[in-house]
Amino acid sequence: MLKASVRTLRALYRARVPTLVWGPPGVGKTAMIEALAEEAGAVLLVPHVRAPEDMAVPVPVHRDGEVAEVRVVPTSAFAEAVRAAQAGRPAIVFLDELNTLSAATMAAALRFLDSGRLGDTRLPENVWRVGAANPPEMSAGGRWLPPPAANRLIHLEYIPSAQEWAEGILTGWGRGWNPDSQSWALVRGLLAAFMRARPELLLRVPSDPVEASGPWPSPRSWTMGGRAMSALLDDGASLVEAAVILEAAVGPGPAAEFISWVRDLDLPDPEMLLDQPSLFDWAGHPADRCFAALSGVVAYAVSRPDFQDTWKKAWRLVGHVFAIRKDVAIVAARPLAQAWVKNPRLGIPEELGQLLPFLREVGAL
């Protein structure tokens, strides 16, 4: 099955081709569609569908005090897509966990995805219809689609690589730069560096049903655990103390490996590194430690309320590392590059000019 990519999804959105995205639970299928909707300026609707009547309902039409006819009209969530499209705004209707629906509900949902029809109403052409499904072996009550229905959809598979997830958590999954708490910025940098060092720990869907009902690692659970970890840092916990909460999100094994990795890092203070880039031995340390140090500082820099004041310092640091470890600098610089795209008033430091061709090559700009 073709792997979903941002470029492919953009094309399918522009073509308004009905699409179904397959992938394990927790990999970010919904987040990917949300990012696309934000980028496109489209109204995103994620209706809760569990029965045919969640999509369209019969409404009697009265004339002269009597029921003249019964029309089947879209429910409110779908009607909102119609209103947005009629007002000239693009819209996306996203149906999640499609293959867990009952046979009757799935038939209605597939008819909608295929033709855009909801009862007596057909959605305007500028509404993109997209669904998501977990493989049947990874979803309760999930099943494969019948061939005639499957043949009416474009099928993509979405399983992000550790590198893609690391870049996504650093940059906000294509949603542009957004200042955030300094603790969450630090955790994002650490998680990104850890996944580049230990990619096999990003996603492990347990085959045992007992284990599957508890905490296990996925892009979603690492992100949730990281959020909780940053809240503990805000509450005064040390880095290792805060990291213990990850056990409740990703399980004891992966959490222990992250804690052990963090203990060995011994990272410099971000503010000191911004002022003195040569404090860290960029040539002598392993790539994952260099990436952790640089991405942590960059995330710290863009999270500050006085970000414009630290802009030049952060780029000077990236330029210093670029002269020594180009691979580390290019990936860690992505949040800065996206900050510039969203806020051109920040200007283009000399270091950004040097990196521009490389950042364009990897799709950061």
C-alpha positions as CSV (number, residue, x, y, z in Angstrom):
1,M,0.0,0.0,0.0
2,L,1.3,3.5,-0.9
3,K,2.6,5.4,2.1
4,A,0.8,8.6,3.0
5,S,2.9,11.7,2.7
6,V,2.1,15.4,3.1
7,R,2.6,15.9,-0.6
8,T,0.3,13.0,-1.5
9,L,-2.5,14.2,0.8
10,R,-2.3,17.7,-0.5
11,A,-2.8,16.4,-4.0
12,L,-5.7,14.2,-3.0
13,Y,-7.3,17.1,-1.1
14,R,-6.9,19.4,-4.2
15,A,-8.4,16.7,-6.4
16,R,-11.2,16.0,-3.9
17,V,-10.7,12.3,-4.3
18,P,-12.3,10.2,-1.6
19,T,-9.5,8.7,0.5
20,L,-9.0,6.1,3.2
21,V,-5.9,6.2,5.4
22,W,-4.9,2.9,7.1
23,G,-2.6,2.7,10.0
24,P,-2.1,1.3,13.5
25,P,-3.8,3.1,16.5
26,G,-2.0,6.1,17.9
27,V,0.2,7.0,14.9
28,G,-1.4,10.4,14.3
29,K,-3.8,9.8,11.4
30,T,-6.2,12.4,12.8
31,A,-3.4,14.9,13.6
32,M,-2.2,14.6,10.0
33,I,-5.6,15.5,8.6
34,E,-6.0,18.3,11.2
35,A,-2.6,19.8,10.1
36,L,-3.7,19.6,6.4
37,A,-7.0,21.4,7.1
38,E,-5.2,24.1,9.0
39,E,-2.7,24.6,6.2
40,A,-5.5,24.7,3.6
41,G,-7.7,27.0,5.6
42,A,-10.5,24.4,5.4
43,V,-13.3,23.8,7.8
44,L,-12.6,20.4,9.4
45,L,-15.5,18.3,10.7
46,V,-15.0,15.0,12.5
47,P,-18.6,13.7,13.1
48,H,-19.2,10.9,15.6
49,V,-20.8,8.2,13.5
50,R,-22.0,4.9,15.1
51,A,-25.3,4.4,13.4
52,P,-26.8,5.4,10.0
53,E,-29.0,8.0,11.7
54,D,-25.8,9.8,12.9
55,M,-25.4,10.8,9.2
56,A,-28.8,11.6,7.9
57,V,-32.3,11.5,9.3
58,P,-35.9,11.5,7.8
59,V,-37.7,14.8,8.2
60,P,-41.4,15.1,7.3
61,V,-42.4,18.0,5.0
62,H,-45.8,19.4,5.7
63,R,-48.2,21.0,3.3
64,D,-51.7,22.2,4.2
65,G,-51.3,20.6,7.6
66,E,-50.4,17.2,6.3
67,V,-47.2,15.3,5.7
68,A,-46.7,15.7,1.9
69,E,-43.3,13.9,1.8
70,V,-40.4,12.7,3.9
71,R,-36.9,14.0,3.0
72,V,-33.7,12.4,4.3
73,V,-31.4,15.3,5.3
74,P,-27.9,15.5,6.7
75,T,-27.4,15.7,10.5
76,S,-26.0,18.9,11.9
77,A,-22.2,18.0,11.6
78,F,-22.6,17.1,7.9
79,A,-25.0,20.0,7.3
80,E,-22.2,22.3,8.5
81,A,-20.0,21.1,5.7
82,V,-22.7,21.9,3.2
83,R,-23.1,25.4,4.7
84,A,-19.3,26.1,4.6
85,A,-19.0,24.9,1.0
86,Q,-22.0,26.9,-0.1
87,A,-20.4,30.0,1.5
88,G,-17.3,29.4,-0.6
89,R,-15.1,27.8,2.1
90,P,-13.4,24.5,1.5
91,A,-14.4,21.8,4.0
92,I,-13.0,18.4,5.0
93,V,-15.3,15.7,6.5
94,F,-13.2,13.1,8.3
95,L,-14.7,9.7,9.4
96,D,-12.5,7.9,11.9
97,E,-12.4,4.1,12.7
98,L,-14.4,3.4,9.6
99,N,-14.0,-0.3,9.6
100,T,-15.3,-0.8,13.1
101,L,-18.8,0.4,12.2
102,S,-21.8,-2.0,11.9
103,A,-22.5,-3.3,8.4
104,A,-25.4,-0.9,7.9
105,T,-23.5,2.1,9.2
106,M,-20.4,1.2,7.1
107,A,-22.6,0.9,4.0
108,A,-23.9,4.4,4.6
109,A,-20.5,5.8,5.4
110,L,-18.9,4.2,2.3
111,R,-21.7,5.6,0.1
112,F,-21.0,9.0,1.6
113,L,-17.2,8.7,0.9
114,D,-17.8,7.4,-2.6
115,S,-20.5,9.8,-3.8
116,G,-20.8,12.5,-1.2
117,R,-24.5,11.6,-0.8
118,L,-26.3,11.9,2.5
119,G,-29.9,10.9,2.0
120,D,-31.4,13.3,-0.5
121,T,-28.4,15.7,-0.3
122,R,-25.2,15.6,-2.2
123,L,-22.3,17.6,-0.8
124,P,-20.8,20.3,-2.9
125,E,-17.6,19.5,-4.9
126,N,-15.3,21.5,-2.6
127,V,-15.9,19.1,0.3
128,W,-13.1,16.5,0.6
129,R,-14.3,13.2,2.1
130,V,-11.6,11.2,3.9
131,G,-11.7,8.3,6.4
132,A,-9.3,6.4,8.6
133,A,-9.1,2.8,9.7
134,N,-7.0,0.6,11.8
135,P,-5.9,-2.8,10.5
136,P,-8.6,-5.4,11.6
137,E,-6.1,-7.2,13.8
138,M,-5.4,-4.0,15.7
139,S,-9.0,-2.8,16.2
140,A,-11.9,-4.3,18.2
141,G,-14.5,-5.5,15.8
142,G,-12.6,-4.2,12.8
143,R,-12.8,-5.8,9.4
144,W,-11.6,-5.4,5.9
145,L,-13.8,-3.6,3.4
146,P,-15.8,-5.4,0.8
147,P,-14.1,-5.3,-2.6
148,P,-16.7,-3.2,-4.4
149,A,-16.5,-0.5,-1.7
150,A,-12.8,-0.6,-1.4
151,N,-12.4,-0.1,-5.1
152,R,-14.2,3.3,-4.8
153,L,-11.5,4.8,-2.6
154,I,-7.9,5.8,-2.7
155,H,-6.0,3.8,-0.1
156,L,-2.9,5.1,1.8
157,E,-1.0,3.7,4.7
158,Y,0.3,5.9,7.5
159,I,3.1,4.7,9.8
160,P,5.5,7.6,10.5
161,S,9.1,6.8,10.8
162,A,11.0,7.8,14.0
163,Q,12.7,10.5,12.0
164,E,9.4,11.9,10.7
165,W,7.9,11.8,14.2
166,A,11.0,13.5,15.6
167,E,10.7,16.3,13.1
168,G,7.0,16.6,13.6
169,I,7.2,17.0,17.4
170,L,9.8,19.7,17.0
171,T,8.0,21.6,14.3
172,G,4.3,21.1,15.3
173,W,3.6,18.7,12.4
174,G,3.5,21.4,9.8
175,R,1.2,23.8,11.7
176,G,3.9,26.5,11.9
177,W,5.7,28.0,14.8
178,N,3.8,28.5,18.0
179,P,5.5,29.6,21.3
180,D,5.0,27.2,24.1
181,S,6.1,26.6,27.6
182,Q,9.9,26.2,28.0
183,S,9.5,22.9,29.8
184,W,7.4,21.4,26.9
185,A,10.0,22.8,24.5
186,L,12.7,21.0,26.4
187,V,10.8,17.7,26.4
188,R,10.0,18.0,22.7
189,G,13.7,18.3,22.0
190,L,14.6,15.4,24.2
191,L,11.9,13.1,22.7
192,A,12.9,14.0,19.2
193,A,16.6,13.2,19.9
194,F,15.7,10.0,21.7
195,M,13.6,8.7,18.8
196,R,16.4,9.4,16.4
197,A,18.6,7.3,18.6
198,R,16.1,4.5,19.4
199,P,13.6,4.4,16.5
200,E,12.4,0.9,17.3
201,L,10.7,2.3,20.5
202,L,8.4,4.7,18.7
203,L,5.6,2.1,18.0
204,R,5.1,-1.3,19.6
205,V,1.6,-2.5,19.3
206,P,1.3,-5.5,21.8
207,S,-0.1,-8.7,20.4
208,D,-1.2,-9.8,23.9
209,P,-4.7,-8.4,24.6
210,V,-3.8,-7.9,28.3
211,E,-0.7,-5.8,27.4
212,A,-2.6,-4.0,24.7
213,S,-5.2,-2.8,27.3
214,G,-2.4,-1.0,29.3
215,P,0.3,1.6,28.4
216,W,2.3,0.9,25.3
217,P,4.5,3.1,23.0
218,S,3.0,4.9,20.0
219,P,3.5,8.4,18.6
220,R,0.3,9.4,20.5
221,S,1.3,7.9,23.9
222,W,4.9,9.4,23.7
223,T,3.3,12.8,23.0
224,M,0.8,12.5,25.9
225,G,3.5,11.3,28.2
226,G,5.8,14.1,27.2
227,R,3.0,16.7,27.9
228,A,2.6,15.2,31.4
229,M,6.4,15.2,31.9
230,S,6.6,18.9,31.0
231,A,3.8,19.7,33.6
232,L,5.8,17.9,36.3
233,L,8.9,20.0,35.3
234,D,6.8,23.1,35.7
235,D,5.9,21.9,39.2
236,G,9.6,21.7,40.2
237,A,10.4,18.0,39.5
238,S,13.9,17.2,38.1
239,L,14.2,15.9,34.6
240,V,14.5,12.2,35.8
241,E,11.7,12.6,38.3
242,A,9.4,14.0,35.7
243,A,10.3,11.3,33.1
244,V,9.0,8.6,35.4
245,I,5.4,9.6,34.4
246,L,6.2,8.2,30.9
247,E,5.8,4.7,32.4
248,A,2.1,5.4,32.6
249,A,1.9,6.4,28.9
250,V,4.3,4.1,27.1
251,G,5.0,1.3,29.6
252,P,7.8,0.5,32.0
253,G,10.3,-0.8,29.5
254,P,10.4,2.1,27.0
255,A,10.2,4.6,29.9
256,A,13.2,3.0,31.6
257,E,15.2,3.2,28.4
258,F,14.3,6.9,28.0
259,I,15.3,7.7,31.6
260,S,18.6,5.9,31.3
261,W,19.3,7.8,28.1
262,V,18.5,11.1,29.7
263,R,20.8,10.4,32.7
264,D,23.7,9.8,30.3
265,L,23.2,13.0,28.4
266,D,24.4,15.6,30.9
267,L,23.2,18.4,28.6
268,P,24.4,22.0,29.1
269,D,22.1,24.8,30.2
270,P,20.3,26.3,27.1
271,E,20.9,29.9,28.0
272,M,24.6,29.3,28.5
273,L,24.9,27.4,25.2
274,L,23.1,30.3,23.4
275,D,25.7,32.7,24.6
276,Q,28.7,30.3,24.2
277,P,28.2,27.7,21.4
278,S,31.7,26.3,22.0
279,L,30.9,25.2,25.5
280,F,29.7,21.8,24.0
281,D,32.1,19.5,22.2
282,W,30.0,19.1,18.9
283,A,32.7,17.1,17.2
284,G,33.5,14.7,20.0
285,H,30.0,13.7,21.3
286,P,27.7,11.1,19.6
287,A,25.1,12.4,17.1
288,D,22.2,11.7,19.3
289,R,23.7,13.8,22.2
290,C,24.5,16.6,19.8
291,F,21.0,16.6,18.4
292,A,19.5,16.5,21.9
293,A,21.6,19.5,23.0
294,L,20.9,21.6,19.9
295,S,17.2,20.7,19.5
296,G,16.6,21.4,23.2
297,V,18.2,24.8,22.9
298,V,16.3,25.7,19.7
299,A,13.0,24.6,21.2
300,Y,13.9,26.6,24.3
301,A,14.7,29.7,22.2
302,V,11.4,29.6,20.1
303,S,9.4,29.1,23.3
304,R,10.6,32.3,24.9
305,P,8.3,35.4,25.0
306,D,11.3,37.5,23.9
307,F,11.9,35.1,21.0
308,Q,13.0,37.9,18.7
309,D,15.8,38.8,21.1
310,T,17.1,35.2,21.1
311,W,16.6,34.8,17.3
312,K,20.1,35.8,16.3
313,K,21.7,33.9,19.1
314,A,19.8,30.7,18.1
315,W,20.9,31.0,14.5
316,R,24.4,31.8,15.5
317,L,24.5,28.5,17.5
318,V,23.0,26.6,14.5
319,G,25.6,28.1,12.2
320,H,28.3,27.1,14.6
321,V,27.1,23.5,14.7
322,F,26.5,23.5,10.9
323,A,30.2,24.0,10.3
324,I,30.9,20.9,12.4
325,R,27.9,18.5,12.1
326,K,25.7,19.5,9.1
327,D,23.3,16.6,9.6
328,V,22.5,17.6,13.2
329,A,22.2,21.3,12.4
330,I,19.8,20.9,9.5
331,V,17.3,18.8,11.3
332,A,17.4,20.8,14.5
333,A,17.1,24.1,12.6
334,R,13.6,23.2,11.2
335,P,11.6,25.0,14.0
336,L,13.7,28.1,13.4
337,A,13.1,27.9,9.7
338,Q,9.4,27.5,10.1
339,A,9.4,30.4,12.6
340,W,10.9,32.6,9.9
341,V,8.3,31.4,7.3
342,K,5.5,32.4,9.7
343,N,7.1,35.6,10.9
344,P,9.2,37.1,8.0
345,R,9.6,40.3,10.1
346,L,12.2,38.4,12.1
347,G,14.6,38.8,9.1
348,I,17.1,36.4,7.6
349,P,20.4,36.0,9.6
350,E,23.5,35.1,7.7
351,E,23.3,31.6,9.1
352,L,19.8,31.0,7.6
353,G,21.1,32.1,4.2
354,Q,23.8,29.4,4.4
355,L,21.3,26.7,5.4
356,L,18.5,27.7,3.1
357,P,19.3,25.3,0.2
358,F,19.7,22.4,2.7
359,L,16.4,23.2,4.5
360,R,14.5,23.4,1.2
361,E,16.0,20.1,0.1
362,V,14.6,18.3,3.2
363,G,11.2,20.0,2.9
364,A,11.6,22.4,5.9
365,L,10.7,25.4,3.8
